[in-house]
Amino acid sequence: MRAIGTIPHDRITITIFSMNDKYQIQFEAGPMIQTYKLRHDEINGLEGIKKMVDEQFLENILTRFNEMYLFLKQAKENIK
């Protein structure tokens, strides 16, 4: 797997990888990661991925990160 690009964002790290005829779009926020996989033939390379990751997509990503944070927080509280 090799990194082929990034998408700048002020709150999360977005890295695009290529491996075995698939792209992996990785979103990182603190201890959490979301990864989405696409076949190379599904999208037009790095530029296509950048178009796909628009404001609405990022808003959904951030919402999911918030949900993940709350799930993790609750799980940690349950073990105390």
DSSP file (Angstrom, degrees, kcal/mol; ACC not computed):
  #  RESIDUE AA STRUCTURE BP1 BP2  ACC     N-H-->O    O-->H-N    N-H-->O    O-->H-N    TCO  KAPPA ALPHA  PHI   PSI    X-CA   Y-CA   Z-CA
    1    1 A M              0   0    0      0, 0.0     2,-0.4     0, 0.0    18,-0.2   0.000 360.0 360.0 360.0 134.3    0.0    0.0    0.0
    2    2 A R  E     -A   18   0A   0     16,-1.9    16,-2.2     0, 0.0     2,-0.3  -0.992 360.0-117.5-133.6 141.4    1.4    3.4   -0.9
    3    3 A A  E     +A   17   0A   0     -2,-0.4    14,-0.3    14,-0.2     3,-0.1  -0.578  29.3 176.1 -73.0 130.9    0.1    6.9   -0.2
    4    4 A I  E     -     0   0A   0     12,-3.1     2,-0.3     1,-0.3    13,-0.2   0.475  58.5 -25.0-114.7  -6.8   -0.7    8.7   -3.4
    5    5 A G  E     -A   16   0A   0     11,-1.3    11,-3.1     2,-0.0    -1,-0.3  -0.969  48.9-129.0 174.6 171.5   -2.1   11.9   -2.0
    6    6 A T  E     -A   15   0A   0     -2,-0.3     9,-0.2     9,-0.2     7,-0.0  -0.919  12.0-141.0-134.8 161.8   -3.8   13.9    0.8
    7    7 A I  E     -A   14   0A   0      7,-1.7     7,-0.6    -2,-0.3     2,-0.1  -0.988  30.1-124.5-123.2 119.5   -6.7   16.3    1.0
    8    8 A P        +     0   0    0      0, 0.0     2,-0.3     0, 0.0     5,-0.1  -0.361  38.8 161.8 -66.8 139.7   -6.1   19.2    3.3
    9    9 A H        -     0   0    0      3,-0.2     5,-0.1    -2,-0.1    -2,-0.0  -0.970  39.3-136.1-154.6 145.9   -8.6   19.7    6.1
   10   10 A D  S    S+     0   0    0     -2,-0.3     3,-0.1     1,-0.2    -1,-0.0   0.666 101.4  30.5 -80.8 -15.5   -8.4   21.7    9.3
   11   11 A R  S    S+     0   0    0      1,-0.2     2,-0.3    18,-0.0    -1,-0.2   0.645 119.7  32.8-117.0 -19.9   -9.9   19.1   11.7
   12   12 A I  S    S-     0   0    0     17,-0.1     2,-0.5     2,-0.0    -3,-0.2  -0.929  71.4-118.7-136.9 159.5   -9.0   15.7   10.2
   13   13 A T  E     - B   0  28A   0     15,-2.2    15,-2.4    -2,-0.3     2,-0.5  -0.876  27.5-166.8 -98.6 127.9   -6.2   14.0    8.3
   14   14 A I  E     +AB   7  27A   0     -7,-0.6    -7,-1.7    -2,-0.5     2,-0.4  -0.966  10.0 174.7-120.4 118.8   -7.2   12.7    4.9
   15   15 A T  E     -AB   6  26A   0     11,-2.4    11,-3.1    -2,-0.5     2,-0.5  -0.974  18.4-149.9-126.3 137.3   -4.9   10.3    3.1
   16   16 A I  E     -AB   5  25A   0    -11,-3.1   -12,-3.1    -2,-0.4   -11,-1.3  -0.927  17.5-173.4-109.3 127.6   -5.4    8.4   -0.1
   17   17 A F  E     -AB   3  24A   0      7,-2.9     7,-2.2    -2,-0.5     2,-0.4  -0.802  13.0-149.6-114.9 157.0   -3.7    5.1   -0.6
   18   18 A S  E     +AB   2  23A   0    -16,-2.2   -16,-1.9    -2,-0.3     2,-0.3  -0.998  28.3 149.4-127.6 132.4   -3.5    2.8   -3.6
   19   19 A M  E >   - B   0  22A   0      3,-2.8     3,-1.2    -2,-0.4    -2,-0.0  -0.900  63.0  -8.6-163.0 131.2   -3.2   -1.0   -3.3
   20   20 A N  T 3  S-     0   0    0     -2,-0.3     3,-0.1     1,-0.3    -1,-0.0   0.887 126.9 -48.9  50.2  52.7   -4.2   -4.0   -5.3
   21   21 A D  T 3  S+     0   0    0      1,-0.2    19,-2.2    18,-0.1     2,-0.3   0.734 120.5 102.8  61.4  24.9   -6.4   -2.1   -7.8
   22   22 A K  E <   -BC  19  39A   0     -3,-1.2    -3,-2.8    17,-0.3     2,-0.4  -0.985  61.5-141.7-135.7 148.0   -8.2   -0.3   -5.0
   23   23 A Y  E     -BC  18  38A   0     15,-3.5    15,-2.4    -2,-0.3     2,-0.5  -0.854  13.7-157.7 -99.1 143.5   -8.0    3.1   -3.5
   24   24 A Q  E     -BC  17  37A   0     -7,-2.2    -7,-2.9    -2,-0.4     2,-0.7  -0.991   0.7-159.6-121.0 123.5   -8.4    3.5    0.2
   25   25 A I  E     -BC  16  36A   0     11,-3.1    11,-2.1    -2,-0.5     2,-0.5  -0.909  14.6-164.8-102.8 116.2   -9.5    6.9    1.5
   26   26 A Q  E     -BC  15  35A   0    -11,-3.1   -11,-2.4    -2,-0.7     2,-0.5  -0.895   9.2-168.9-111.4 127.3   -8.5    7.2    5.2
   27   27 A F  E     -BC  14  34A   0      7,-3.1     7,-2.5    -2,-0.5     2,-0.4  -0.956   9.4-168.4-112.7 127.5   -9.9    9.8    7.5
   28   28 A E  E     +BC  13  33A   0    -15,-2.4   -15,-2.2    -2,-0.5     2,-0.3  -0.962  16.3 165.9-123.5 134.3   -8.2   10.2   10.9
   29   29 A A  E >   - C   0  32A   0      3,-2.4     3,-2.1    -2,-0.4   -17,-0.1  -0.888  66.6 -54.4-143.8 111.2   -9.4   12.2   14.0
   30   30 A G  T 3  S-     0   0    0     -2,-0.3    -1,-0.1     1,-0.3   -18,-0.0  -0.355 122.3 -13.4  57.1-128.9   -7.7   11.5   17.3
   31   31 A P  T 3  S+     0   0    0      0, 0.0     2,-0.3     0, 0.0    -1,-0.3   0.352 121.3  89.8 -85.8   7.8   -7.8    7.8   18.1
   32   32 A M  E <   -C   29   0A   0     -3,-2.1    -3,-2.4     2,-0.0     2,-0.4  -0.818  50.9-173.3-114.0 146.1  -10.4    7.1   15.4
   33   33 A I  E     -C   28   0A   0     -2,-0.3     2,-0.4    -5,-0.2    -5,-0.2  -0.998   7.1-166.5-135.2 137.1  -10.1    6.1   11.7
   34   34 A Q  E     -C   27   0A   0     -7,-2.5    -7,-3.1    -2,-0.4     2,-0.4  -0.988  12.6-169.9-118.0 135.0  -12.6    5.7    9.0
   35   35 A T  E     -C   26   0A   0     -2,-0.4     2,-0.4    -9,-0.2    -9,-0.2  -0.989   7.0-170.3-128.9 134.7  -11.6    4.0    5.8
   36   36 A Y  E     -C   25   0A   0    -11,-2.1   -11,-3.1    -2,-0.4     2,-0.4  -0.979  10.9-152.4-122.6 135.1  -13.5    3.7    2.5
   37   37 A K  E     +C   24   0A   0     -2,-0.4     2,-0.4   -13,-0.2   -13,-0.2  -0.882  13.9 177.7-112.6 139.8  -12.4    1.5   -0.4
   38   38 A L  E     -C   23   0A   0    -15,-2.4   -15,-3.5    -2,-0.4     2,-0.1  -0.998  30.7-117.6-136.0 139.3  -13.1    2.0   -4.0
   39   39 A R  E >>  -C   22   0A   0     -2,-0.4     3,-2.0   -17,-0.2     4,-0.6  -0.474  30.3-117.3 -69.8 149.0  -12.0    0.0   -7.0
   40   40 A H  G >4 S+     0   0    0    -19,-2.2     3,-0.8     1,-0.3     5,-0.4   0.844 115.3  56.1 -56.5 -34.5   -9.8    1.9   -9.5
   41   41 A D  G 34 S+     0   0    0    -20,-0.3    -1,-0.3     1,-0.2     3,-0.1   0.519  96.6  66.2 -79.5  -2.6  -12.4    1.5  -12.2
   42   42 A E  G <4 S+     0   0    0     -3,-2.0     2,-0.3     1,-0.1    -1,-0.2   0.677 108.6  26.3 -87.0 -19.0  -15.1    3.1  -10.0
   43   43 A I  S << S-     0   0    0     -3,-0.8     2,-1.7    -4,-0.6    -1,-0.1  -0.975  81.9-107.9-148.2 154.2  -13.5    6.6   -9.9
   44   44 A N     >  -     0   0    0     -2,-0.3     4,-2.0     1,-0.1     3,-0.3  -0.503  64.7 -94.9 -87.8  69.9  -11.2    8.8  -12.0
   45   45 A G  H  > S-     0   0    0     -2,-1.7     4,-2.0    -5,-0.4     5,-0.2  -0.009  78.5 -26.3  61.0-158.9   -8.1    8.7   -9.9
   46   46 A L  H  > S+     0   0    0      1,-0.2     4,-2.4     2,-0.2    -1,-0.2   0.860 137.8  53.7 -60.8 -39.8   -7.0   11.2   -7.3
   47   47 A E  H  > S+     0   0    0     -3,-0.3     4,-1.8     1,-0.2    -1,-0.2   0.896 108.2  50.2 -65.0 -39.2   -8.9   14.0   -8.9
   48   48 A G  H  X S+     0   0    0     -4,-2.0     4,-2.0     2,-0.2    -2,-0.2   0.892 110.2  50.3 -64.2 -39.8  -12.1   12.0   -8.9
   49   49 A I  H  X S+     0   0    0     -4,-2.0     4,-2.2     1,-0.2    -2,-0.2   0.917 108.1  52.7 -64.3 -43.2  -11.6   11.2   -5.2
   50   50 A K  H  < S+     0   0    0     -4,-2.4    -1,-0.2     1,-0.2    -2,-0.2   0.863 110.3  48.3 -61.9 -35.4  -11.1   14.8   -4.4
   51   51 A K  H  < S+     0   0    0     -4,-1.8    -1,-0.2     1,-0.2    -2,-0.2   0.877 110.2  51.9 -69.9 -37.2  -14.4   15.7   -6.2
   52   52 A M  H  < S+     0   0    0     -4,-2.0     2,-2.2     1,-0.2     5,-0.2   0.874  96.9  69.1 -66.6 -37.8  -16.2   12.9   -4.3
   53   53 A V  S  < S+     0   0    0     -4,-2.2    -1,-0.2    -5,-0.1     2,-0.1  -0.483  76.6 152.2 -84.3  71.2  -15.0   14.2   -0.9
   54   54 A D     >  -     0   0    0     -2,-2.2     4,-2.6    -3,-0.1     5,-0.2  -0.212  63.3 -82.3 -92.3-174.4  -17.1   17.3   -1.0
   55   55 A E  H  > S+     0   0    0      1,-0.2     4,-2.4     2,-0.2     5,-0.1   0.883 128.6  49.4 -59.7 -42.2  -18.5   19.4    1.9
   56   56 A Q  H  > S+     0   0    0      2,-0.2     4,-2.0     1,-0.2    -1,-0.2   0.919 111.5  49.0 -64.7 -43.5  -21.6   17.1    2.4
   57   57 A F  H  > S+     0   0    0     -5,-0.2     4,-2.1     1,-0.2    -2,-0.2   0.931 113.1  47.4 -60.5 -46.4  -19.4   14.0    2.4
   58   58 A L  H  X S+     0   0    0     -4,-2.6     4,-2.6     1,-0.2    -1,-0.2   0.865 107.7  55.7 -65.3 -36.6  -17.0   15.6    5.0
   59   59 A E  H  X S+     0   0    0     -4,-2.4     4,-2.1    -5,-0.2    -1,-0.2   0.913 109.6  47.0 -60.8 -41.9  -20.0   16.7    7.1
   60   60 A N  H  X S+     0   0    0     -4,-2.0     4,-2.3     2,-0.2    -2,-0.2   0.880 110.3  52.8 -66.3 -38.3  -21.1   13.1    7.3
   61   61 A I  H  X S+     0   0    0     -4,-2.1     4,-2.3     2,-0.2    -2,-0.2   0.932 110.4  47.4 -61.2 -46.5  -17.6   12.0    8.1
   62   62 A L  H  X S+     0   0    0     -4,-2.6     4,-2.1     2,-0.2    -2,-0.2   0.875 110.3  52.4 -65.0 -38.0  -17.4   14.5   11.0
   63   63 A T  H  X S+     0   0    0     -4,-2.1     4,-2.1     2,-0.2    -1,-0.2   0.921 110.0  48.7 -61.8 -44.0  -20.8   13.4   12.3
   64   64 A R  H  X S+     0   0    0     -4,-2.3     4,-2.8     1,-0.2    -2,-0.2   0.895 108.6  53.6 -64.3 -40.2  -19.7    9.8   12.3
   65   65 A F  H  X S+     0   0    0     -4,-2.3     4,-2.6     2,-0.2    -1,-0.2   0.909 107.7  51.2 -60.5 -40.9  -16.5   10.7   14.1
   66   66 A N  H  X S+     0   0    0     -4,-2.1     4,-2.2     2,-0.2    -2,-0.2   0.924 111.0  47.8 -61.9 -44.0  -18.6   12.4   16.8
   67   67 A E  H  X S+     0   0    0     -4,-2.1     4,-2.4     2,-0.2    -2,-0.2   0.919 111.5  50.6 -61.4 -43.9  -20.7    9.2   17.1
   68   68 A M  H  X S+     0   0    0     -4,-2.8     4,-2.5     1,-0.2    -2,-0.2   0.908 109.0  51.8 -61.0 -42.3  -17.6    7.1   17.3
   69   69 A Y  H  X S+     0   0    0     -4,-2.6     4,-2.7     1,-0.2    -1,-0.2   0.924 110.3  48.1 -60.5 -44.8  -16.2    9.4   20.1
   70   70 A L  H  X S+     0   0    0     -4,-2.2     4,-2.4     2,-0.2    -1,-0.2   0.893 111.4  50.1 -65.2 -39.4  -19.4    9.1   22.1
   71   71 A F  H  X S+     0   0    0     -4,-2.4     4,-2.4     2,-0.2    -1,-0.2   0.922 113.1  46.6 -62.3 -44.3  -19.4    5.3   21.7
   72   72 A L  H  X S+     0   0    0     -4,-2.5     4,-2.4     2,-0.2    -2,-0.2   0.916 111.5  51.0 -64.6 -44.0  -15.8    5.1   22.8
   73   73 A K  H  X S+     0   0    0     -4,-2.7     4,-2.1     1,-0.2    -2,-0.2   0.925 111.9  47.0 -59.6 -46.0  -16.4    7.4   25.8
   74   74 A Q  H  X S+     0   0    0     -4,-2.4     4,-1.9     1,-0.2    -1,-0.2   0.909 110.6  52.2 -64.1 -42.2  -19.3    5.3   26.9
   75   75 A A  H  X S+     0   0    0     -4,-2.4     4,-0.7     1,-0.2    -1,-0.2   0.900 109.5  49.6 -60.7 -41.1  -17.4    2.1   26.6
   76   76 A K  H >< S+     0   0    0     -4,-2.4     3,-0.8     1,-0.2     4,-0.3   0.898 109.7  51.3 -64.8 -40.0  -14.6    3.5   28.7
   77   77 A E  H >< S+     0   0    0     -4,-2.1     3,-1.1     1,-0.2    -1,-0.2   0.845 103.0  60.4 -65.6 -32.8  -17.0    4.6   31.4
   78   78 A N  H 3< S+     0   0    0     -4,-1.9    -1,-0.2     1,-0.2    -2,-0.2   0.709 101.3  53.5 -68.3 -20.4  -18.5    1.1   31.5
   79   79 A I  T <<        0   0    0     -3,-0.8    -1,-0.2    -4,-0.7    -2,-0.2   0.473 360.0 360.0 -95.4  -0.9  -15.2   -0.5   32.5
   80   80 A K    <         0   0    0     -3,-1.1    -1,-0.2    -4,-0.3    -2,-0.1   0.471 360.0 360.0 -81.0 360.0  -14.7    1.8   35.5
